[in-house]
Amino acid sequence: MNAVAVNPKQVVVVPARTAEMNAVTWRTTDDAFRRRLHIVVNNVAPIVIEGDDYDALGQWTDDTIKALVLARLELVEAV
């Protein structure tokens, strides 16, 4: 079978995985030259911020990353 050209599109090639989270921790890897920030939450959930979104973060702090993680995963901090 020969390759068939298609218009570029992001597709899901692996079914979604779910995990229950009652606490979150994360680690970051910042690549300023490529304008990319990798955040790995609980060693299972990757979040990538790049390009203009990376620039919009500016000088980020732990509080910035915490807010970003909670927003992306749609979590609410327990009181």
Secondary structure, DSSP 8 states (H G I E B T S, - for coil): -------------S-------SS--EEEEEETTTTEEEEEETTTEEEEEETHHHHHH-S--HHHHHHHHHHHTT-----
